[in-house]
Amino acid sequence: MAKDKKLVEAITSMEEDFAQWYTDVVKKAELTDYTSVKGCMVIKPAGYAIWENIQHELDRRFKETGVENVYLPMLIPESLLQKEKDHVEGFAPEVAWVTHGGLEPLQERMCVRPTSETLFCDFYANDIHSYRDLPKVYNQWCSVMRWEKTTRPFLRSREFLWQEGHTAHATAEEAEERTIQMLNVYADFCEEFLAIPVIKGRKTDKEKFAGAEATYTIESLMHDGKALQSGTSHNFGDGFAKAFGIQYADKDNTLKYVHQTSWGMTTRMIGAIIMVHGDNSGLVLPPRVAPTQVMVIPIQMQKDGVLDKANEVKTALAAAGLRVKLDDSEKSPGWKFSEQEMRGIPVRIELGPKDIEAGQAVIVRRDTREKLVTPLSELPQKTAEVLETMQKDMLERARAHRDAHTYTARTLDEFKDIAENKPGFIKAMWCGCQECEDALKEEAGVTSRCIPFVQEQISDTCIYCGKPATKMVYWGKAY
Amino acid sequence: MAKDKKLVEAITSMEEDFAQWYTDVVKKAELTDYTSVKGCMVIKPAGYAIWENIQHELDRRFKETGVENVYLPMLIPESLLQKEKDHVEGFAPEVAWVTHGGLEPLQERMCVRPTSETLFCDFYANDIHSYRDLPKVYNQWCSVMRWEKTTRPFLRSREFLWQEGHTAHATAEEAEERTIQMLNVYADFCEEFLAIPVIKGRKTDKEKFAGAEATYTIESLMHDGKALQSGTSHNFGDGFAKAFGIQYADKDNTLKYVHQTSWGMTTRMIGAIIMVHGDNSGLVLPPRVAPTQVMVIPIQMQKDGVLDKANEVKTALAAAGLRVKLDDSEKSPGWKFSEQEMRGIPVRIELGPKDIEAGQAVIVRRDTREKLVTPLSELPQKTAEVLETMQKDMLERARAHRDAHTYTARTLDEFKDIAENKPGFIKAMWCGCQECEDALKEEAGVTSRCIPFVQEQISDTCIYCGKPATKMVYWGKAY
């Protein structure tokens, strides 16, 4: 027990070393484990249950917009990967190659999918013939592999889980509409479900997806002031369609190329939850995504009637539709509190002999530690209310943190000073040329995060070269 | 349209050519498609939606027994695969090898998981220390790869989707209990959800899983009299634990090896649904697994009020909790009927101007073509009843078919005659030695399917060698 207790207490504070704090939380909330497979992770039950809730909610939102799920092969023949020039250049350096099947060498080597545009294109080229076959609005849930050099659980690993949507449309307008629609699905999902506020915008050409005409992104800000690209939606125009010969006979009987999109969100969002909401006691899960929302913790459990009442409370909360557990293990209440806090369970209910005598229990919020003494009869309703309030407060707190760490730069010196001393987003004007983007990375260590849809005219000239500015851009250091 | 119509009509009859019938149904019900990746398949929306329902229901049943989901890497380093001798012998000849990551050769090659015992063992060896860490009852949903030479959609393909449960227990008894428990989950799932009756039993040593102490199986019979292994549950004893060093400190402070199990069910169950329930009009889906349970098909749709009423009907059925669609496309009703039948949608509701005038609609069952004229006010309730009845009837019909194709052999001549002329299961006594099993395969072309839990004493001697029999065995040709 002494050893176990140490495990929970030995968490690095985030002010001292944010990276180590992150690693500690991931490990001590039992989200992942290391494996013998370098750069890959084991996602443990507590981590996977979060992913299941993300999947379930995203999938529901996708299907409301007409998305259908499919499954395509995990291997891509090299000749297929090479069909779209920009795409292969972007991905070939970081794929894993299968060269042997059983005891024999393959005639053509295949890579484990790093993303499946080429497979979907190959499929669509066979499956789409007429305007009546359009649109195709398909998605798949799967794992992909990118041979990263340095890895961190959830944030960057050689294998990760995601969904990848791939659509084909008759017109460029419809493809653009779908691209934006899915970006909005991601943004709403992040804000409403994960309590993570996002900036919606477009990637610069330098930062866009290999093979895309336009990449849209939602960017969020972590507690340490670094940005996290949280979901992307790409409009391919007809580039892939031309490379793969995906044509349809239109109503006027002429052959036309389809217009395509793709969009993805990954297990890195679990990393975002940790880094946006966590604190020095561990994980803090927004109630909507939390696998367990309420932990009932009995005090003086051995006393007559305490455990019975705790079970009653659990049953009543479950009946009210809450995801609730009872910790009746042989540990001290204090230890159970620490554990519940480390695991980020949004609310605990403390219940001891004195509470029972007074016909009450104590609801304790994970985020604020606020305590609410509540009559037992009102417990299910009050707990539900506390969870709702907490969900909203977490979003507002994250938004306030982001806004407080969003800076405006009007001169290059100011820009560099912020980049060096004030972790967060920097808003600054840009002329639109990649040279300035490269120079800002070189000199200030930041990349362009996005050209936000909501523009501000901070000044008329590019922060770097002084030429006329075309866009206001969010810049920052990023995961 | 003419061309489309031909597509539906051109289905081979199952009596003429069962294999071609199967291929036709898979293609024309739009369950899968071929790809440029040899031996792999695209699972299209109609096929994947069936898998989603299977997943959802199985996962629910698993969780009721305490199963937790996790995710482990898709690659296995060669040295890890080799740790358990029998296991590597069984799988090494049929795995795909990754030899390069990015532009560089790997120091050690890795295979794409054909199954994940070795990865779970590696994980458990790190994660299990004390009796307090036990049991571990984990499962993962993923895809696996086995380099098969000949492939068929769902039944045998190089990549397939499945779940694989992997558990670790303190005692041999507990492991055996879990092995049987999960076999029972599979059996109940098949019968109650897929309407597929199964024989529960144990595999002979020859047919058991590579590395297992005992393999249990559920075997089902397809319409053509061939068997399909439908789910397996393995007890590994402490063999893997010894090979991987998975030990725990027991209450008495001594180190002990854990006892392990694994169990899996795959997308081949979609093949089973097709081959147990399908007919010469296409797929027939049991109502519980059907993504769409009811198709409302309006007759004389252009007439005033028909489409409105059809929409009303759809809304009322959906409100009653049924999965319902309305086919309001510009096709003839006859064409829509064929399409609904080909896709195996369990019930259609026909609704024309005369029906509306009479305040009624016609419920048509997919399996029996029975028509039930029903007052509109009773439609939701009656449709739900028809679906329930159909689900039960499908199971009973499949059971009757299986029983009618289960034969008892008392002599070797009889055995060979049945094997040659009467497709189905053969029940016959066996001495327990592999020589006789090999000989029966060689001479009669059948394999042992299982040693059923429910034994019958058909005779006292082995059907092949005449020595004393130890067990009654189900034999048959299998997919």
Chai-1 contact restraints between the chains, C-beta under 6 A:
chainA,res_idxA,chainB,res_idxB,connection_type,confidence,min_distance_angstrom,max_distance_angstrom,comment,restraint_id
A,T35,B,P73,contact,1.0,0.0,6.0,A-B,restraint_1
A,S36,B,P77,contact,1.0,0.0,6.0,A-B,restraint_2
A,S36,B,L80,contact,1.0,0.0,6.0,A-B,restraint_3
A,S36,B,D122,contact,1.0,0.0,6.0,A-B,restraint_4
A,V37,B,P73,contact,1.0,0.0,6.0,A-B,restraint_5
A,V37,B,L75,contact,1.0,0.0,6.0,A-B,restraint_6
A,C40,B,P73,contact,1.0,0.0,6.0,A-B,restraint_7
A,V42,B,L72,contact,1.0,0.0,6.0,A-B,restraint_8
A,V42,B,F123,contact,1.0,0.0,6.0,A-B,restraint_9
A,I43,B,V70,contact,1.0,0.0,6.0,A-B,restraint_10
A,I43,B,Y71,contact,1.0,0.0,6.0,A-B,restraint_11
A,K44,B,V70,contact,1.0,0.0,6.0,A-B,restraint_12
A,P45,B,E68,contact,1.0,0.0,6.0,A-B,restraint_13
A,P45,B,V70,contact,1.0,0.0,6.0,A-B,restraint_14
A,Y48,B,N69,contact,1.0,0.0,6.0,A-B,restraint_15
A,Y48,B,V70,contact,1.0,0.0,6.0,A-B,restraint_16
A,Y48,B,Y71,contact,1.0,0.0,6.0,A-B,restraint_17
A,E68,B,P45,contact,1.0,0.0,6.0,A-B,restraint_18
A,N69,B,Y48,contact,1.0,0.0,6.0,A-B,restraint_19
A,V70,B,I43,contact,1.0,0.0,6.0,A-B,restraint_20
A,V70,B,K44,contact,1.0,0.0,6.0,A-B,restraint_21
A,V70,B,P45,contact,1.0,0.0,6.0,A-B,restraint_22
A,V70,B,Y48,contact,1.0,0.0,6.0,A-B,restraint_23
A,Y71,B,I43,contact,1.0,0.0,6.0,A-B,restraint_24
A,Y71,B,Y48,contact,1.0,0.0,6.0,A-B,restraint_25
A,L72,B,V42,contact,1.0,0.0,6.0,A-B,restraint_26
A,P73,B,T35,contact,1.0,0.0,6.0,A-B,restraint_27
A,P73,B,V37,contact,1.0,0.0,6.0,A-B,restraint_28
A,P73,B,C40,contact,1.0,0.0,6.0,A-B,restraint_29
A,P73,B,E159,contact,1.0,0.0,6.0,A-B,restraint_30
A,M74,B,S143,contact,1.0,0.0,6.0,A-B,restraint_31
A,M74,B,E159,contact,1.0,0.0,6.0,A-B,restraint_32
A,L75,B,V37,contact,1.0,0.0,6.0,A-B,restraint_33
A,P77,B,S36,contact,1.0,0.0,6.0,A-B,restraint_34
A,L80,B,S36,contact,1.0,0.0,6.0,A-B,restraint_35
A,P93,B,G102,contact,1.0,0.0,6.0,A-B,restraint_36
A,P93,B,L103,contact,1.0,0.0,6.0,A-B,restraint_37
A,E94,B,G102,contact,1.0,0.0,6.0,A-B,restraint_38
A,A96,B,V98,contact,1.0,0.0,6.0,A-B,restraint_39
A,A96,B,G101,contact,1.0,0.0,6.0,A-B,restraint_40
A,W97,B,H100,contact,1.0,0.0,6.0,A-B,restraint_41
A,V98,B,A96,contact,1.0,0.0,6.0,A-B,restraint_42
A,V98,B,V98,contact,1.0,0.0,6.0,A-B,restraint_43
A,T99,B,T99,contact,1.0,0.0,6.0,A-B,restraint_44
A,H100,B,W97,contact,1.0,0.0,6.0,A-B,restraint_45
A,G101,B,A96,contact,1.0,0.0,6.0,A-B,restraint_46
A,G101,B,W147,contact,1.0,0.0,6.0,A-B,restraint_47
A,G102,B,P93,contact,1.0,0.0,6.0,A-B,restraint_48
A,G102,B,E94,contact,1.0,0.0,6.0,A-B,restraint_49
A,G102,B,W147,contact,1.0,0.0,6.0,A-B,restraint_50
A,L103,B,P93,contact,1.0,0.0,6.0,A-B,restraint_51
A,D122,B,S36,contact,1.0,0.0,6.0,A-B,restraint_52
A,F123,B,V42,contact,1.0,0.0,6.0,A-B,restraint_53
A,S143,B,M74,contact,1.0,0.0,6.0,A-B,restraint_54
A,W147,B,G101,contact,1.0,0.0,6.0,A-B,restraint_55
A,W147,B,G102,contact,1.0,0.0,6.0,A-B,restraint_56
A,E159,B,P73,contact,1.0,0.0,6.0,A-B,restraint_57
A,E159,B,M74,contact,1.0,0.0,6.0,A-B,restraint_58
